[in-house]
């Protein structure tokens, strides 16, 4: 991967040097905070597990007995001032 250089003012300055240290491929399973147990299936999502402090690959968004699910998509600015 090429170095990314940014010019600020009159002098060239390297702001970010990016390198994968020779890695050809990288999968989510290789990340230290992702737990993928078993075989991946269509429709799986990553859900954060507070007990393990890792993301689990699962088909269930609300595991356990509670079965409560709140999805907050946040606020999006439409470009207009009200």
N, C-alpha and C positions, 0 to 999 in steps of 0.2 A: 504494500500500500504506500502511496506517495506521501511525502510530508506535506502538511497543510501550512502555508505561510500567509501572513497577513501584513500588509504594509500600513503603518500608522505614521502619519506625518511625512517627513522627508527621508526617514531611514526605514529600511526593511527590518521587520522584527518577526521572529518565529514565535507564534503564540501557542500552537499545538503541534506536537509531533505524534503521529499515530502509527502504531505498529501492532500486529498480532503475533509478533515474535515467531514467525514461521508457521503459525497454525493455518491449515488449509480449510478446515471446517470446524464449526462449533455448534453444539446443540444445547437446548435448554437443560437437558439431563446432566450436562457437564457443569452447570453452575452450582456453587456450593449451597445456595439457599433455595434450591428447587428439588422437591422429592417426587420422583416418578417411579412408583412401585407397580410392577406388572407391565402389561402391554398397553401402549397408547391406543385409544379408540377415537373414531370420529365423534365430534361434539364435546370432547373434553376441554375444560378450562382450568386455569390456575387459580386456586383459592388460597389466600393466606391463612396459615394455621398459627394462631397466637401462642399455643402451647409449645410448638417446636420452633417457632420463628422462621418457618420455611413456607414456600408455596407448594401446595399439593396439587397434582394433576388429578382431576375428578370429573365425574359426570353429575355429581350432586352438589348443588350450590349451598344447600342447607343440611348438612349431615346431622344425624342425631334426632332426638325426639322433638325438639322445639319447632323445627320447620318454619322459622320466621325469616323472611327475606325482604329487606328494604334496599332498593336500588336508587341512588341519588346520582343522576347524570350531571349535576352541577348547573351552573348558570352560563348561558352563552350570550354574548353581546351581538345584537342584530345590526349594529352599525348606526342605529338611530338614537338620538337623544330624546328622551320623553319629557 
